[in-house]
Amino acid sequence: MTTTGTVHSWDLATAVDGPGTRFVVFLAGCPLRCLYCHNPETRFARYGRRVTAADLVDEIAKYRRFIEVAGGGVTVSGGEPLLQPEFTAELLHAVKGMGLHTALDTSGFLGDRATEAMLADTDLVLLDIKSWDPATYRHVTGGEVGPTLEFARRLSDLGKPMWIRFVLVPGLTDAPDNVEGIAGFVATLPSVERVDVLPFHKMGASKYQAIGLPFPLADTPTPDAALVRRVREQFLSHGLRA
């Protein structure tokens, strides 16, 4: 019997969701409350709809040839896909069986819910390391950084390819020591292929208004080119591709 999950939406995208053009599935529900979240509605299951993995695979199959030609695949994102591990695992397994590249986009906060079987069906993990300093991580997300770091180490031990993503927020995550901590740690993980430094933006501000929530970083500036360059150079100095 196919598993049912709560899905917010899906879309075709070419950005930082993995190589090539991706069919990106956004699951609904997330245990973290990131201050800079640009899809706040995906935090809540009530903004999703129930979909079977089989029905979603049928939808993906419509774009299979296009995805293959574009050198892409399927990315399961959120929200947080590991909040629905059975659904995520079944979806990844089915997509892998179609011969498509698979990616899991996660904060790693619930990394212990990712089974060995699920990871075997995952070609790439897009892992968000939101901060190195524990107090900053707690302030930014409401959670703890330890589970993410443990998951990253586990993935590296398995030889699982990773892209690390770091959201750069002026006055929040940009402290040199904070960036240096992430860079130094990531440099010890041989399976990391690249680091994506993602400049904070406010494109999701209207979504907060739409669901009746204040946008916590409304008064925070976006990072300028000099700051982005400095942070990327910190990662590069550790031999990382950024």
C-alpha positions as CSV (number, residue, x, y, z in Angstrom):
1,M,0.0,0.0,0.0
2,T,1.4,3.3,-1.0
3,T,2.2,5.9,1.6
4,T,0.4,9.2,1.9
5,G,2.2,12.4,2.6
6,T,1.3,16.1,3.1
7,V,2.6,18.1,0.1
8,H,2.6,21.8,-0.2
9,S,3.5,22.0,-3.9
10,W,5.8,21.0,-6.6
11,D,7.6,22.8,-9.4
12,L,10.3,22.6,-12.1
13,A,13.4,24.6,-11.1
14,T,17.0,25.2,-12.1
15,A,18.9,26.8,-9.2
16,V,20.4,25.4,-6.1
17,D,18.1,22.4,-5.8
18,G,20.6,20.0,-7.4
19,P,22.2,19.5,-10.8
20,G,20.2,20.3,-13.9
21,T,16.5,21.0,-14.1
22,R,14.7,19.5,-11.2
23,F,11.2,18.4,-10.3
24,V,11.2,19.8,-6.8
25,V,8.6,18.5,-4.3
26,F,7.9,20.8,-1.3
27,L,6.5,18.8,1.6
28,A,4.5,20.6,4.3
29,G,5.7,20.7,7.9
30,C,8.9,21.7,9.6
31,P,10.2,21.5,13.2
32,L,12.4,24.6,12.8
33,R,11.3,28.3,12.7
34,C,14.1,30.0,10.8
35,L,13.9,33.7,11.0
36,Y,14.7,34.1,7.3
37,C,12.5,31.4,6.0
38,H,11.2,32.5,2.6
39,N,8.4,29.9,2.4
40,P,6.8,30.2,5.9
41,E,3.6,28.5,4.8
42,T,5.6,25.2,4.3
43,R,6.1,25.1,8.1
44,F,2.6,24.0,8.6
45,A,0.8,20.9,7.5
46,R,-2.5,22.8,7.2
47,Y,-1.2,24.5,4.1
48,G,-0.5,21.2,2.4
49,R,-2.7,18.5,0.9
50,R,-2.6,14.8,1.2
51,V,-1.1,13.0,-1.8
52,T,0.0,9.4,-2.2
53,A,3.5,8.7,-3.3
54,A,2.2,6.8,-6.3
55,D,0.2,9.8,-7.5
56,L,3.2,12.0,-7.1
57,V,5.3,9.6,-9.1
58,D,2.7,9.6,-11.9
59,E,3.0,13.4,-11.9
60,I,6.9,13.2,-12.1
61,A,6.6,10.6,-14.9
62,K,5.0,13.3,-17.1
63,Y,8.2,15.2,-17.1
64,R,10.6,12.3,-17.1
65,R,12.0,12.8,-20.6
66,F,12.4,16.5,-20.1
67,I,14.3,16.0,-16.9
68,E,16.6,13.4,-18.4
69,V,17.5,15.6,-21.4
70,A,18.1,18.5,-19.0
71,G,20.5,16.4,-16.9
72,G,18.3,16.9,-13.9
73,G,16.3,14.8,-11.4
74,V,14.0,15.0,-8.5
75,T,14.6,16.9,-5.3
76,V,12.5,16.3,-2.1
77,S,12.4,19.5,-0.1
78,G,10.1,21.3,2.3
79,G,9.4,22.3,4.9
80,E,11.4,19.4,6.2
81,P,11.1,16.1,4.3
82,L,12.5,14.0,7.2
83,L,9.4,15.0,9.2
84,Q,7.6,12.5,6.9
85,P,10.3,9.9,6.6
86,E,8.2,7.0,5.3
87,F,6.7,9.1,2.5
88,T,10.0,10.6,1.6
89,A,11.7,7.2,1.6
90,E,9.0,5.7,-0.7
91,L,9.1,8.6,-3.1
92,L,12.9,8.5,-3.3
93,H,12.9,4.8,-3.9
94,A,10.3,5.1,-6.7
95,V,12.1,7.9,-8.4
96,K,15.4,6.0,-8.1
97,G,13.7,3.1,-9.8
98,M,12.8,5.4,-12.7
99,G,16.5,6.0,-13.3
100,L,16.3,9.6,-12.3
101,H,18.9,11.4,-10.1
102,T,17.5,12.0,-6.5
103,A,18.3,14.7,-4.0
104,L,17.2,15.3,-0.4
105,D,17.0,18.9,0.8
106,T,17.1,18.9,4.6
107,S,18.3,20.9,7.6
108,G,19.6,17.6,9.1
109,F,17.8,18.4,12.3
110,L,15.9,15.1,12.0
111,G,18.8,13.3,10.4
112,D,18.4,10.2,12.6
113,R,15.1,9.6,10.8
114,A,16.9,9.0,7.6
115,T,17.3,5.2,7.3
116,E,20.2,3.5,5.5
117,A,17.7,2.4,2.8
118,M,16.5,5.9,2.3
119,L,20.0,7.2,1.9
120,A,20.9,4.4,-0.5
121,D,18.1,5.8,-2.7
122,T,19.5,9.4,-2.4
123,D,22.2,10.5,-4.9
124,L,22.8,13.9,-3.3
125,V,22.0,15.5,0.0
126,L,21.5,19.3,0.1
127,L,22.4,20.0,3.7
128,D,21.6,23.4,5.3
129,I,24.1,24.3,8.0
130,K,22.5,27.5,9.3
131,S,25.1,28.5,11.9
132,W,28.1,27.1,13.7
133,D,27.7,29.0,17.0
134,P,25.1,27.1,19.0
135,A,23.6,30.2,20.5
136,T,23.2,31.8,17.0
137,Y,21.8,28.6,15.6
138,R,19.2,28.5,18.5
139,H,18.3,32.1,17.9
140,V,18.0,31.7,14.1
141,T,16.1,28.4,14.1
142,G,14.7,27.6,17.5
143,G,16.6,24.3,17.4
144,E,20.1,22.9,18.1
145,V,22.9,22.5,15.7
146,G,24.3,19.2,17.0
147,P,21.9,16.9,15.1
148,T,22.9,18.6,11.8
149,L,26.6,18.2,12.4
150,E,26.1,14.5,13.4
151,F,24.1,13.9,10.3
152,A,26.8,15.6,8.1
153,R,29.5,13.3,9.6
154,R,27.3,10.3,9.1
155,L,26.7,11.2,5.4
156,S,30.4,11.8,4.9
157,D,31.3,8.4,6.5
158,L,28.9,6.8,4.0
159,G,30.5,8.7,1.1
160,K,27.2,10.4,0.3
161,P,27.7,13.4,-1.9
162,M,26.7,16.7,-0.3
163,W,26.1,20.3,-1.2
164,I,26.3,22.5,1.9
165,R,24.0,25.6,1.9
166,F,24.6,28.5,4.2
167,V,22.2,31.5,4.3
168,L,24.2,34.7,4.8
169,V,22.3,37.2,6.9
170,P,24.0,40.5,7.9
171,G,24.2,40.9,11.7
172,L,22.9,37.4,12.2
173,T,25.0,34.7,10.6
174,D,27.8,36.7,9.1
175,A,30.3,36.8,12.0
176,P,33.7,35.7,10.8
177,D,34.1,33.2,13.6
178,N,30.7,31.7,12.8
179,V,31.6,31.3,9.1
180,E,35.0,30.0,10.0
181,G,33.5,27.3,12.2
182,I,31.3,26.0,9.4
183,A,34.1,26.2,6.8
184,G,36.6,24.4,9.1
185,F,34.1,21.6,9.9
186,V,32.9,21.2,6.3
187,A,36.5,20.9,5.1
188,T,36.8,17.7,7.2
189,L,34.0,16.0,5.2
190,P,35.4,14.4,2.0
191,S,32.1,13.9,0.3
192,V,31.2,17.6,0.2
193,E,31.2,18.7,-3.4
194,R,30.4,22.4,-3.0
195,V,29.2,25.1,-0.6
196,D,26.4,27.4,-1.7
197,V,26.5,30.8,0.0
198,L,22.9,32.0,-0.3
199,P,22.5,35.8,0.3
200,F,19.5,36.6,2.5
201,H,16.6,38.2,0.6
202,K,13.1,39.4,1.4
203,M,11.2,37.9,-1.5
204,G,9.1,35.9,0.9
205,A,7.9,38.9,2.9
206,S,4.5,39.0,1.4
207,K,3.9,35.3,2.3
208,Y,4.2,36.2,6.0
209,Q,1.5,38.8,5.5
210,A,-0.7,36.4,3.6
211,I,-0.7,33.9,6.5
212,G,-0.9,36.5,9.3
213,L,2.6,36.3,10.6
214,P,5.1,39.1,11.1
215,F,8.3,38.9,9.0
216,P,11.0,38.8,11.7
217,L,13.8,40.2,9.5
218,A,11.8,43.0,7.8
219,D,14.4,45.6,9.0
220,T,17.5,43.5,8.2
221,P,19.4,44.6,5.1
222,T,20.4,42.2,2.3
223,P,24.2,41.5,2.2
224,D,26.2,43.6,-0.1
225,A,28.7,42.2,-2.6
226,A,31.7,42.8,-0.4
227,L,30.2,40.7,2.4
228,V,29.2,37.9,0.1
229,R,32.8,37.9,-1.3
230,R,34.4,37.8,2.1
231,V,32.3,34.8,3.2
232,R,32.9,32.9,0.0
233,E,36.6,33.6,0.3
234,Q,36.5,32.1,3.8
235,F,35.1,28.9,2.4
236,L,37.6,28.9,-0.5
237,S,40.5,29.3,1.9
238,H,39.7,25.9,3.3
239,G,39.9,24.3,-0.2
240,L,36.1,24.2,-0.6
241,R,34.3,25.0,-3.9
242,A,32.1,28.0,-3.1
